[in-house]
Amino acid sequence: MTATANQKAPKPSDAQRLGARARRSGGTVGMYALLIGIAIVFMFPFIYMLTTALKTSEEFYRYPPQLLPMQVATATYEGEPLPLYRIPVEGEMVEMVPVETGVRAGIFAPADDLDATVVVPLEDATAILDADGAEVLLTVGDDELPVYEIDGEQVVKVRNTSVAEFVSPTDPSLMAYAVVRTAEAVERPTANPENFPDVLDRAGFDRSLTNTIMVTLFVVGGTLFTSIIGGYAFARIPFPFRNTLFFVYLGSIMIPFVVLIIPLYQLMVGIGWVDSIPALIFPWIFSAYGTFLMRQFFVTLPKELEEAAFIDGASRWTVLWRIYVPLSLPALATLATFQFLYAWNSFVWPFIVISTGNDSAQVLTVALSQFGGRAADSPQLVFAGVTIAVLFPIALFVILQRYFQENVASSGIK
């Protein structure tokens, strides 16, 4: 008997199903691990910038470098805060504080094992003298070392040193001696947020930050307004040579900015706007890219909405601001994000049109560039200034991310 064509395939066994599920789970875990690793690599510069902005100058130049800002921990002993150190006591590391420094001591070791050294104050060690009252010397290797008695045992003194007396803050009866310079300090993560107000005061960043916020808001607002008006005109209002004028205007995007610097600066000189805030705003509120983006978005909206509004007696102005603009929030969010980043990070034009000594009209990027040279000995302040400059664009992108992704996914420039 032969098998029919529609014979059912055998069902997979439980082991096969578990194996397939394990492979899918392993692939998912591997993919997430890869994405997390890539995210860590991309996020590391920002993490380093933020942690460095919270350090002191000494912590920045510390070797080996540490990612987190660290500070020596303290403990209160007899009403006084003292730094904590880890001191070896009977083979264990105990957190102790120095209560007396500059104690004259010696480094002692058994004659047959010079590596097993101990630090003991000289007053607690007794020198072994000969009949003439001179120190007894013992030849160890190529050196002759004096012999001492400590707690009934004879040892040799390797060398003299200066130590500190350490006491456990939780158990004052526990004492030890160690060299402060080589002792292991107890460090804990800390932060120095005072770097941010310090950089605002020292570099005049408060004024530059205010100017940058004002310029950015006016540039973004002006660009949105002109792009909405221009985009609606090119998309919905018929007039002679509309498409030709649109393509000519769109072609201005291909003109390099360096070609426009000299004529634009001469225009600012003629108007009298050099060294003033308006020179940073008005040349940039007209955007061919913004007009193109809004025009393409308006074209995708159904004409029936506009026709129905006209039948109800609405004007073009009402149709634009009551219908088209609310529907174009994704495109507006995308345009606002791009213009915000451009205006906030603009450096070349503010550097040219605003003189170096005019701090009242300076923007953040130029002020930060100048501050990087003046505060070369305080790199943590430079990183604090960079953090201030970066946080605003990051916050804006996080807020508008949903609209930006929606526009990229659904609007589709055609």
KEPA-170753 format. One record per residue (C-alpha): residue number from 1; residue in three letters; x, y, z. Coordinates in Angstrom, 3 decimals, decimal comma, always signed. Layout:
// residues N
[site NUM; 'ALA'; [X; Y; Z]],
...
This chain:
// residues 414
[site 1; 'MET'; [+0,000; +0,000; +0,000]],
[site 2; 'THR'; [+1,377; +3,409; -1,043]],
[site 3; 'ALA'; [+1,228; +6,658; +0,954]],
[site 4; 'THR'; [-1,245; +9,251; -0,253]],
[site 5; 'ALA'; [-0,079; +12,715; -1,377]],
[site 6; 'ASN'; [-1,894; +14,463; +1,436]],
[site 7; 'GLN'; [-0,497; +12,278; +4,170]],
[site 8; 'LYS'; [+0,199; +14,341; +7,291]],
[site 9; 'ALA'; [+3,798; +14,859; +8,378]],
[site 10; 'PRO'; [+4,707; +13,314; +11,732]],
[site 11; 'LYS'; [+4,404; +15,602; +14,715]],
[site 12; 'PRO'; [+7,702; +16,752; +16,274]],
[site 13; 'SER'; [+8,595; +15,095; +19,508]],
[site 14; 'ASP'; [+8,851; +16,919; +22,838]],
[site 15; 'ALA'; [+12,662; +16,889; +22,598]],
[site 16; 'GLN'; [+12,531; +18,498; +19,146]],
[site 17; 'ARG'; [+10,142; +21,205; +20,347]],
[site 18; 'LEU'; [+12,328; +21,952; +23,361]],
[site 19; 'GLY'; [+15,397; +22,106; +21,121]],
[site 20; 'ALA'; [+13,720; +24,559; +18,730]],
[site 21; 'ARG'; [+12,547; +26,708; +21,648]],
[site 22; 'ALA'; [+16,051; +26,694; +23,144]],
[site 23; 'ARG'; [+17,541; +27,766; +19,800]],
[site 24; 'ARG'; [+15,065; +30,632; +19,518]],
[site 25; 'SER'; [+15,740; +31,713; +23,095]],
[site 26; 'GLY'; [+19,490; +31,496; +22,532]],
[site 27; 'GLY'; [+19,207; +33,628; +19,399]],
[site 28; 'THR'; [+17,150; +36,227; +21,254]],
[site 29; 'VAL'; [+19,586; +36,358; +24,170]],
[site 30; 'GLY'; [+22,523; +36,640; +21,786]],
[site 31; 'MET'; [+20,858; +39,472; +19,890]],
[site 32; 'TYR'; [+20,093; +41,390; +23,090]],
[site 33; 'ALA'; [+23,652; +40,857; +24,333]],
[site 34; 'LEU'; [+25,027; +42,203; +21,052]],
[site 35; 'LEU'; [+22,751; +45,250; +21,160]],
[site 36; 'ILE'; [+23,642; +45,952; +24,789]],
[site 37; 'GLY'; [+27,339; +45,697; +23,969]],
[site 38; 'ILE'; [+26,982; +48,129; +21,048]],
[site 39; 'ALA'; [+24,969; +50,511; +23,242]],
[site 40; 'ILE'; [+27,693; +50,454; +25,912]],
[site 41; 'VAL'; [+30,367; +51,254; +23,328]],
[site 42; 'PHE'; [+28,379; +54,201; +21,987]],
[site 43; 'MET'; [+27,399; +55,424; +25,451]],
[site 44; 'PHE'; [+30,900; +55,235; +26,959]],
[site 45; 'PRO'; [+32,059; +58,697; +25,725]],
[site 46; 'PHE'; [+28,969; +60,304; +27,272]],
[site 47; 'ILE'; [+29,431; +58,382; +30,532]],
[site 48; 'TYR'; [+33,097; +59,407; +30,658]],
[site 49; 'MET'; [+32,151; +63,034; +29,966]],
[site 50; 'LEU'; [+29,600; +63,086; +32,792]],
[site 51; 'THR'; [+31,792; +61,324; +35,358]],
[site 52; 'THR'; [+34,768; +63,545; +34,522]],
[site 53; 'ALA'; [+32,604; +66,634; +34,979]],
[site 54; 'LEU'; [+32,007; +65,466; +38,563]],
[site 55; 'LYS'; [+35,686; +64,942; +39,412]],
[site 56; 'THR'; [+38,323; +67,206; +40,919]],
[site 57; 'SER'; [+41,473; +68,199; +39,066]],
[site 58; 'GLU'; [+43,540; +65,758; +41,159]],
[site 59; 'GLU'; [+41,200; +62,893; +40,303]],
[site 60; 'PHE'; [+41,421; +63,701; +36,583]],
[site 61; 'TYR'; [+45,229; +63,430; +36,548]],
[site 62; 'ARG'; [+45,283; +60,364; +38,761]],
[site 63; 'TYR'; [+47,104; +57,263; +37,538]],
[site 64; 'PRO'; [+45,843; +54,707; +36,886]],
[site 65; 'PRO'; [+42,738; +56,580; +35,721]],
[site 66; 'GLN'; [+39,343; +55,709; +37,161]],
[site 67; 'LEU'; [+35,973; +56,085; +35,505]],
[site 68; 'LEU'; [+34,035; +57,128; +38,600]],
[site 69; 'PRO'; [+35,011; +60,080; +40,800]],
[site 70; 'MET'; [+36,436; +58,658; +44,015]],
[site 71; 'GLN'; [+37,083; +60,320; +47,365]],
[site 72; 'VAL'; [+38,951; +59,133; +50,449]],
[site 73; 'ALA'; [+36,385; +58,007; +53,017]],
[site 74; 'THR'; [+36,466; +59,490; +56,514]],
[site 75; 'ALA'; [+35,448; +58,305; +59,955]],
[site 76; 'THR'; [+34,870; +60,256; +63,140]],
[site 77; 'TYR'; [+37,321; +59,550; +65,942]],
[site 78; 'GLU'; [+37,041; +61,541; +69,188]],
[site 79; 'GLY'; [+34,855; +64,098; +67,429]],
[site 80; 'GLU'; [+37,278; +64,694; +64,530]],
[site 81; 'PRO'; [+36,786; +63,393; +60,956]],
[site 82; 'LEU'; [+39,892; +61,482; +59,858]],
[site 83; 'PRO'; [+40,716; +59,662; +56,584]],
[site 84; 'LEU'; [+40,221; +55,904; +56,525]],
[site 85; 'TYR'; [+42,960; +53,453; +55,495]],
[site 86; 'ARG'; [+43,105; +49,684; +55,178]],
[site 87; 'ILE'; [+45,890; +48,484; +57,467]],
[site 88; 'PRO'; [+47,008; +44,827; +57,751]],
[site 89; 'VAL'; [+46,496; +43,532; +61,278]],
[site 90; 'GLU'; [+47,316; +39,858; +61,938]],
[site 91; 'GLY'; [+46,788; +38,961; +58,307]],
[site 92; 'GLU'; [+43,488; +40,847; +57,915]],
[site 93; 'MET'; [+42,800; +44,268; +56,400]],
[site 94; 'VAL'; [+41,155; +46,552; +58,946]],
[site 95; 'GLU'; [+39,786; +50,036; +58,302]],
[site 96; 'MET'; [+41,650; +52,411; +60,609]],
[site 97; 'VAL'; [+42,345; +56,144; +60,972]],
[site 98; 'PRO'; [+45,718; +57,833; +61,677]],
[site 99; 'VAL'; [+45,724; +59,438; +65,124]],
[site 100; 'GLU'; [+49,428; +60,370; +65,289]],
[site 101; 'THR'; [+51,898; +60,923; +62,470]],
[site 102; 'GLY'; [+55,655; +61,300; +62,382]],
[site 103; 'VAL'; [+56,327; +58,380; +64,732]],
[site 104; 'ARG'; [+59,991; +57,255; +64,467]],
[site 105; 'ALA'; [+60,028; +53,568; +63,679]],
[site 106; 'GLY'; [+62,020; +50,846; +62,038]],
[site 107; 'ILE'; [+61,335; +48,130; +59,509]],
[site 108; 'PHE'; [+62,330; +44,814; +61,096]],
[site 109; 'ALA'; [+62,533; +41,275; +59,734]],
[site 110; 'PRO'; [+63,899; +37,869; +60,762]],
[site 111; 'ALA'; [+67,486; +37,401; +59,651]],
[site 112; 'ASP'; [+66,552; +34,352; +57,581]],
[site 113; 'ASP'; [+63,536; +35,979; +55,869]],
[site 114; 'LEU'; [+63,960; +39,645; +55,034]],
[site 115; 'ASP'; [+60,667; +39,652; +53,119]],
[site 116; 'ALA'; [+58,630; +39,123; +56,302]],
[site 117; 'THR'; [+58,955; +42,730; +57,431]],
[site 118; 'VAL'; [+57,078; +44,440; +60,235]],
[site 119; 'VAL'; [+56,931; +48,122; +61,193]],
[site 120; 'VAL'; [+57,544; +48,770; +64,892]],
[site 121; 'PRO'; [+58,178; +52,081; +66,716]],
[site 122; 'LEU'; [+61,759; +52,365; +67,892]],
[site 123; 'GLU'; [+60,576; +52,843; +71,472]],
[site 124; 'ASP'; [+59,057; +49,352; +71,399]],
[site 125; 'ALA'; [+62,243; +47,710; +70,099]],
[site 126; 'THR'; [+65,353; +47,045; +72,207]],
[site 127; 'ALA'; [+68,770; +47,100; +70,580]],
[site 128; 'ILE'; [+71,115; +44,197; +71,387]],
[site 129; 'LEU'; [+74,433; +45,615; +72,643]],
[site 130; 'ASP'; [+77,813; +43,979; +73,094]],
[site 131; 'ALA'; [+80,101; +44,274; +76,137]],
[site 132; 'ASP'; [+81,375; +47,656; +74,943]],
[site 133; 'GLY'; [+77,830; +49,067; +74,574]],
[site 134; 'ALA'; [+77,869; +49,010; +70,752]],
[site 135; 'GLU'; [+75,058; +47,577; +68,640]],
[site 136; 'VAL'; [+75,454; +43,951; +67,684]],
[site 137; 'LEU'; [+75,621; +43,647; +63,913]],
[site 138; 'LEU'; [+74,619; +40,604; +61,892]],
[site 139; 'THR'; [+75,818; +40,019; +58,358]],
[site 140; 'VAL'; [+72,833; +39,355; +56,099]],
[site 141; 'GLY'; [+73,820; +39,029; +52,482]],
[site 142; 'ASP'; [+76,148; +41,928; +51,707]],
[site 143; 'ASP'; [+74,844; +44,124; +54,538]],
[site 144; 'GLU'; [+75,550; +44,308; +58,238]],
[site 145; 'LEU'; [+72,276; +44,953; +60,048]],
[site 146; 'PRO'; [+71,784; +45,801; +63,760]],
[site 147; 'VAL'; [+70,049; +43,199; +65,892]],
[site 148; 'TYR'; [+67,007; +44,126; +67,981]],
[site 149; 'GLU'; [+64,713; +42,288; +70,348]],
[site 150; 'ILE'; [+60,939; +42,654; +69,899]],
[site 151; 'ASP'; [+58,556; +40,716; +72,129]],
[site 152; 'GLY'; [+61,300; +38,290; +73,085]],
[site 153; 'GLU'; [+62,352; +37,573; +69,475]],
[site 154; 'GLN'; [+65,557; +38,736; +67,821]],
[site 155; 'VAL'; [+65,208; +40,458; +64,475]],
[site 156; 'VAL'; [+67,336; +42,728; +62,334]],
[site 157; 'LYS'; [+66,515; +46,323; +61,502]],
[site 158; 'VAL'; [+66,366; +46,774; +57,725]],
[site 159; 'ARG'; [+66,054; +50,578; +57,829]],
[site 160; 'ASN'; [+64,531; +53,475; +59,713]],
[site 161; 'THR'; [+61,264; +55,065; +58,663]],
[site 162; 'SER'; [+58,529; +57,414; +59,819]],
[site 163; 'VAL'; [+55,075; +55,964; +60,373]],
[site 164; 'ALA'; [+51,685; +56,874; +61,711]],
[site 165; 'GLU'; [+49,789; +55,310; +64,553]],
[site 166; 'PHE'; [+46,475; +53,917; +63,336]],
[site 167; 'VAL'; [+43,440; +53,121; +65,464]],
[site 168; 'SER'; [+40,204; +51,384; +64,554]],
[site 169; 'PRO'; [+37,336; +53,900; +64,956]],
[site 170; 'THR'; [+34,995; +51,088; +66,018]],
[site 171; 'ASP'; [+37,486; +49,438; +68,402]],
[site 172; 'PRO'; [+40,016; +51,947; +69,821]],
[site 173; 'SER'; [+41,932; +49,117; +71,529]],
[site 174; 'LEU'; [+42,983; +47,847; +68,088]],
[site 175; 'MET'; [+46,162; +49,708; +67,056]],
[site 176; 'ALA'; [+48,750; +49,357; +64,287]],
[site 177; 'TYR'; [+51,601; +51,274; +62,660]],
[site 178; 'ALA'; [+52,061; +51,878; +58,950]],
[site 179; 'VAL'; [+53,534; +54,344; +56,469]],
[site 180; 'VAL'; [+50,822; +56,752; +55,408]],
[site 181; 'ARG'; [+52,310; +57,253; +51,943]],
[site 182; 'THR'; [+52,110; +53,565; +51,079]],
[site 183; 'ALA'; [+48,943; +52,722; +53,024]],
[site 184; 'GLU'; [+45,823; +51,786; +51,056]],
[site 185; 'ALA'; [+43,218; +54,518; +51,370]],
[site 186; 'VAL'; [+39,546; +53,602; +51,604]],
[site 187; 'GLU'; [+37,812; +55,249; +48,650]],
[site 188; 'ARG'; [+34,139; +55,527; +47,846]],
[site 189; 'PRO'; [+32,309; +56,990; +44,827]],
[site 190; 'THR'; [+31,546; +60,671; +45,206]],
[site 191; 'ALA'; [+30,521; +63,651; +43,089]],
[site 192; 'ASN'; [+31,465; +67,314; +42,831]],
[site 193; 'PRO'; [+28,361; +69,020; +41,377]],
[site 194; 'GLU'; [+29,841; +72,393; +42,322]],
[site 195; 'ASN'; [+31,821; +72,160; +39,057]],
[site 196; 'PHE'; [+28,702; +73,197; +37,132]],
[site 197; 'PRO'; [+27,984; +76,499; +38,950]],
[site 198; 'ASP'; [+31,746; +77,104; +39,001]],
[site 199; 'VAL'; [+32,050; +76,882; +35,227]],
[site 200; 'LEU'; [+28,996; +79,102; +34,802]],
[site 201; 'ASP'; [+30,617; +81,761; +36,973]],
[site 202; 'ARG'; [+34,167; +81,511; +35,663]],
[site 203; 'ALA'; [+33,495; +81,347; +31,934]],
[site 204; 'GLY'; [+30,439; +83,576; +31,795]],
[site 205; 'PHE'; [+28,495; +80,566; +30,595]],
[site 206; 'ASP'; [+25,317; +81,855; +32,189]],
[site 207; 'ARG'; [+25,150; +84,706; +29,667]],
[site 208; 'SER'; [+26,288; +82,505; +26,779]],
[site 209; 'LEU'; [+23,744; +79,833; +27,716]],
[site 210; 'THR'; [+20,948; +82,418; +27,834]],
[site 211; 'ASN'; [+21,981; +83,781; +24,426]],
[site 212; 'THR'; [+22,122; +80,298; +22,930]],
[site 213; 'ILE'; [+18,683; +79,374; +24,242]],
[site 214; 'MET'; [+17,190; +82,620; +22,945]],
[site 215; 'VAL'; [+18,837; +82,312; +19,507]],
[site 216; 'THR'; [+17,818; +78,660; +19,205]],
[site 217; 'LEU'; [+14,181; +79,329; +20,124]],
[site 218; 'PHE'; [+13,885; +82,200; +17,660]],
[site 219; 'VAL'; [+15,602; +80,244; +14,868]],
[site 220; 'VAL'; [+13,427; +77,161; +15,432]],
[site 221; 'GLY'; [+10,225; +79,199; +15,760]],
[site 222; 'GLY'; [+11,012; +81,358; +12,732]],
[site 223; 'THR'; [+11,966; +78,355; +10,623]],
[site 224; 'LEU'; [+8,771; +76,508; +11,513]],
[site 225; 'PHE'; [+6,650; +79,529; +10,635]],
[site 226; 'THR'; [+8,315; +80,262; +7,269]],
[site 227; 'SER'; [+8,438; +76,559; +6,355]],
[site 228; 'ILE'; [+4,745; +76,095; +7,128]],
[site 229; 'ILE'; [+3,772; +79,140; +5,077]],
[site 230; 'GLY'; [+6,089; +78,274; +2,170]],
[site 231; 'GLY'; [+5,266; +74,575; +2,209]],
[site 232; 'TYR'; [+1,512; +75,224; +2,142]],
[site 233; 'ALA'; [+1,889; +77,741; -0,673]],
[site 234; 'PHE'; [+3,900; +75,358; -2,830]],
[site 235; 'ALA'; [+1,618; +72,407; -2,016]],
[site 236; 'ARG'; [-1,901; +73,867; -2,219]],
[site 237; 'ILE'; [-1,955; +77,389; -3,714]],
[site 238; 'PRO'; [-1,742; +77,451; -7,528]],
[site 239; 'PHE'; [+0,243; +80,370; -9,018]],
[site 240; 'PRO'; [+2,345; +80,842; -12,184]],
[site 241; 'PHE'; [+5,722; +79,064; -12,284]],
[site 242; 'ARG'; [+5,044; +77,446; -8,913]],
[site 243; 'ASN'; [+6,964; +74,233; -9,585]],
[site 244; 'THR'; [+9,833; +76,069; -11,312]],
[site 245; 'LEU'; [+10,214; +78,466; -8,395]],
[site 246; 'PHE'; [+10,062; +75,572; -5,965]],
[site 247; 'PHE'; [+12,875; +73,681; -7,695]],
[site 248; 'VAL'; [+14,995; +76,836; -7,893]],
[site 249; 'TYR'; [+14,471; +77,455; -4,170]],
[site 250; 'LEU'; [+15,216; +73,815; -3,434]],
[site 251; 'GLY'; [+18,435; +74,056; -5,441]],
[site 252; 'SER'; [+19,791; +76,606; -2,980]],
[site 253; 'ILE'; [+20,464; +73,688; -0,631]],
[site 254; 'MET'; [+23,364; +72,682; -2,870]],
[site 255; 'ILE'; [+25,177; +76,017; -2,362]],
[site 256; 'PRO'; [+28,026; +75,485; +0,161]],
[site 257; 'PHE'; [+27,917; +77,647; +3,251]],
[site 258; 'VAL'; [+31,487; +78,877; +2,703]],
[site 259; 'VAL'; [+30,311; +80,572; -0,490]],
[site 260; 'LEU'; [+27,712; +82,550; +1,479]],
[site 261; 'ILE'; [+29,944; +83,691; +4,330]],
[site 262; 'ILE'; [+31,436; +86,803; +2,706]],
[site 263; 'PRO'; [+28,239; +88,211; +1,101]],
[site 264; 'LEU'; [+26,251; +87,388; +4,230]],
[site 265; 'TYR'; [+28,807; +89,161; +6,421]],
[site 266; 'GLN'; [+28,779; +92,196; +4,119]],
[site 267; 'LEU'; [+24,992; +92,252; +4,392]],
[site 268; 'MET'; [+25,233; +92,234; +8,188]],
[site 269; 'VAL'; [+27,742; +95,109; +8,041]],
[site 270; 'GLY'; [+25,410; +97,100; +5,787]],
[site 271; 'ILE'; [+22,441; +96,557; +8,094]],
[site 272; 'GLY'; [+24,545; +97,231; +11,197]],
[site 273; 'TRP'; [+23,948; +93,872; +12,846]],
[site 274; 'VAL'; [+27,565; +92,808; +13,343]],
[site 275; 'ASP'; [+28,236; +91,905; +17,000]],
[site 276; 'SER'; [+24,526; +91,651; +17,702]],
[site 277; 'ILE'; [+22,055; +88,853; +18,409]],
[site 278; 'PRO'; [+19,830; +89,515; +15,335]],
[site 279; 'ALA'; [+22,751; +88,529; +13,081]],
[site 280; 'LEU'; [+22,529; +85,044; +14,576]],
[site 281; 'ILE'; [+18,772; +84,719; +14,066]],
[site 282; 'PHE'; [+17,336; +86,318; +10,937]],
[site 283; 'PRO'; [+19,670; +84,837; +8,280]],
[site 284; 'TRP'; [+18,641; +81,332; +9,358]],
[site 285; 'ILE'; [+14,864; +81,484; +9,759]],
[site 286; 'PHE'; [+14,362; +80,708; +6,053]],
[site 287; 'SER'; [+15,099; +77,072; +5,265]],
[site 288; 'ALA'; [+14,756; +75,465; +1,843]],
[site 289; 'TYR'; [+14,920; +72,061; +3,473]],
[site 290; 'GLY'; [+12,134; +72,994; +5,921]],
[site 291; 'THR'; [+9,941; +74,276; +3,109]],
[site 292; 'PHE'; [+10,590; +71,101; +1,129]],
[site 293; 'LEU'; [+9,774; +68,884; +4,120]],
[site 294; 'MET'; [+6,506; +70,660; +4,905]],
[site 295; 'ARG'; [+5,478; +70,850; +1,241]],
[site 296; 'GLN'; [+5,969; +67,108; +0,801]],
[site 297; 'PHE'; [+3,977; +66,401; +3,950]],
[site 298; 'PHE'; [+1,115; +68,713; +2,966]],
[site 299; 'VAL'; [+0,922; +67,037; -0,450]],
[site 300; 'THR'; [+0,183; +63,691; +1,229]],
[site 301; 'LEU'; [-2,842; +65,086; +3,122]],
[site 302; 'PRO'; [-6,223; +64,472; +1,462]],
[site 303; 'LYS'; [-7,560; +67,417; -0,532]],
[site 304; 'GLU'; [-11,056; +66,576; +0,638]],
[site 305; 'LEU'; [-10,248; +68,010; +4,070]],
[site 306; 'GLU'; [-9,443; +71,387; +2,546]],
[site 307; 'GLU'; [-12,445; +71,353; +0,208]],
[site 308; 'ALA'; [-14,819; +70,485; +3,042]],
[site 309; 'ALA'; [-13,424; +73,373; +5,096]],
[site 310; 'PHE'; [-13,891; +75,782; +2,178]],
[site 311; 'ILE'; [-17,518; +74,670; +1,810]],
[site 312; 'ASP'; [-18,032; +75,462; +5,519]],
[site 313; 'GLY'; [-16,707; +78,975; +4,893]],
[site 314; 'ALA'; [-13,160; +78,614; +6,231]],
[site 315; 'SER'; [-10,369; +80,734; +4,787]],
[site 316; 'ARG'; [-6,996; +79,409; +3,695]],
[site 317; 'TRP'; [-5,449; +80,790; +6,860]],
[site 318; 'THR'; [-7,975; +78,878; +8,957]],
[site 319; 'VAL'; [-7,471; +75,699; +6,939]],
[site 320; 'LEU'; [-3,721; +75,945; +7,361]],
[site 321; 'TRP'; [-3,621; +76,530; +11,125]],
[site 322; 'ARG'; [-6,728; +74,599; +12,184]],
[site 323; 'ILE'; [-6,379; +71,526; +9,941]],
[site 324; 'TYR'; [-3,011; +71,163; +8,252]],
[site 325; 'VAL'; [-0,716; +72,183; +11,105]],
[site 326; 'PRO'; [-2,288; +69,862; +13,759]],
[site 327; 'LEU'; [-2,013; +66,965; +11,309]],
[site 328; 'SER'; [+1,649; +67,708; +10,551]],
[site 329; 'LEU'; [+3,026; +67,395; +14,096]],
[site 330; 'PRO'; [+5,434; +64,539; +13,156]],
[site 331; 'ALA'; [+6,957; +66,600; +10,341]],
[site 332; 'LEU'; [+7,128; +69,691; +12,558]],
[site 333; 'ALA'; [+8,842; +67,692; +15,314]],
[site 334; 'THR'; [+11,425; +66,410; +12,840]],
[site 335; 'LEU'; [+12,077; +69,874; +11,450]],
[site 336; 'ALA'; [+12,247; +71,375; +14,949]],
[site 337; 'THR'; [+14,779; +68,723; +16,001]],
[site 338; 'PHE'; [+17,030; +69,343; +13,010]],
[site 339; 'GLN'; [+16,858; +73,130; +13,336]],
[site 340; 'PHE'; [+17,433; +72,968; +17,086]],
[site 341; 'LEU'; [+20,590; +70,906; +16,647]],
[site 342; 'TYR'; [+21,826; +73,218; +13,890]],
[site 343; 'ALA'; [+21,173; +76,413; +15,823]],
[site 344; 'TRP'; [+22,442; +75,039; +19,146]],
[site 345; 'ASN'; [+25,688; +73,642; +17,690]],
[site 346; 'SER'; [+26,374; +76,502; +15,269]],
[site 347; 'PHE'; [+29,984; +77,643; +15,615]],
[site 348; 'VAL'; [+31,441; +79,078; +12,394]],
[site 349; 'TRP'; [+28,914; +81,862; +11,824]],
[site 350; 'PRO'; [+28,786; +83,062; +15,475]],
[site 351; 'PHE'; [+32,596; +82,946; +15,567]],
[site 352; 'ILE'; [+32,740; +85,211; +12,493]],
[site 353; 'VAL'; [+29,947; +87,700; +13,145]],
[site 354; 'ILE'; [+30,440; +88,125; +16,922]],
[site 355; 'SER'; [+33,807; +89,512; +18,036]],
[site 356; 'THR'; [+35,755; +87,599; +20,666]],
[site 357; 'GLY'; [+35,560; +90,360; +23,275]],
[site 358; 'ASN'; [+31,799; +90,832; +23,009]],
[site 359; 'ASP'; [+30,740; +88,483; +25,826]],
[site 360; 'SER'; [+27,226; +89,954; +25,965]],
[site 361; 'ALA'; [+26,381; +88,449; +22,546]],
[site 362; 'GLN'; [+28,498; +85,298; +22,771]],
[site 363; 'VAL'; [+26,961; +81,861; +22,284]],
[site 364; 'LEU'; [+27,789; +78,638; +24,050]],
[site 365; 'THR'; [+29,878; +76,932; +21,367]],
[site 366; 'VAL'; [+32,284; +79,863; +20,960]],
[site 367; 'ALA'; [+32,469; +80,463; +24,720]],
[site 368; 'LEU'; [+33,237; +76,785; +25,281]],
[site 369; 'SER'; [+35,995; +76,855; +22,661]],
[site 370; 'GLN'; [+37,638; +79,850; +24,319]],
[site 371; 'PHE'; [+37,188; +78,397; +27,796]],
[site 372; 'GLY'; [+38,973; +75,204; +26,735]],
[site 373; 'GLY'; [+42,179; +77,212; +26,376]],
[site 374; 'ARG'; [+41,795; +79,329; +29,503]],
[site 375; 'ALA'; [+40,950; +76,386; +31,770]],
[site 376; 'ALA'; [+43,520; +73,894; +30,495]],
[site 377; 'ASP'; [+44,616; +73,275; +34,098]],
[site 378; 'SER'; [+41,034; +72,432; +35,147]],
[site 379; 'PRO'; [+39,823; +69,835; +32,624]],
[site 380; 'GLN'; [+36,917; +68,857; +34,869]],
[site 381; 'LEU'; [+35,441; +72,340; +34,339]],
[site 382; 'VAL'; [+35,807; +71,986; +30,567]],
[site 383; 'PHE'; [+33,931; +68,675; +30,722]],
[site 384; 'ALA'; [+31,283; +70,321; +32,905]],
[site 385; 'GLY'; [+30,796; +72,972; +30,225]],
[site 386; 'VAL'; [+30,572; +70,306; +27,525]],
[site 387; 'THR'; [+27,990; +68,440; +29,619]],
[site 388; 'ILE'; [+25,868; +71,581; +29,900]],
[site 389; 'ALA'; [+26,065; +72,075; +26,138]],
[site 390; 'VAL'; [+25,128; +68,453; +25,391]],
[site 391; 'LEU'; [+22,280; +67,901; +27,853]],
[site 392; 'PHE'; [+19,854; +70,283; +26,158]],
[site 393; 'PRO'; [+19,927; +68,575; +22,704]],
[site 394; 'ILE'; [+19,705; +65,148; +24,355]],
[site 395; 'ALA'; [+16,687; +66,221; +26,402]],
[site 396; 'LEU'; [+14,976; +67,639; +23,304]],
[site 397; 'PHE'; [+15,578; +64,475; +21,300]],
[site 398; 'VAL'; [+14,194; +62,307; +24,109]],
[site 399; 'ILE'; [+11,065; +64,494; +24,284]],
[site 400; 'LEU'; [+10,474; +64,567; +20,510]],
[site 401; 'GLN'; [+11,714; +61,059; +19,740]],
[site 402; 'ARG'; [+8,213; +59,622; +19,381]],
[site 403; 'TYR'; [+7,183; +62,236; +16,811]],
[site 404; 'PHE'; [+10,500; +61,961; +14,990]],
[site 405; 'GLN'; [+10,241; +58,184; +14,620]],
[site 406; 'GLU'; [+6,604; +58,454; +13,598]],
[site 407; 'ASN'; [+7,475; +60,885; +10,834]],
[site 408; 'VAL'; [+10,334; +58,769; +9,522]],
[site 409; 'ALA'; [+8,170; +55,636; +9,541]],
[site 410; 'SER'; [+4,878; +56,970; +8,245]],
[site 411; 'SER'; [+5,149; +60,289; +6,428]],
[site 412; 'GLY'; [+7,627; +59,202; +3,745]],
[site 413; 'ILE'; [+9,166; +61,957; +1,622]],
[site 414; 'LYS'; [+8,263; +61,012; -1,930]],
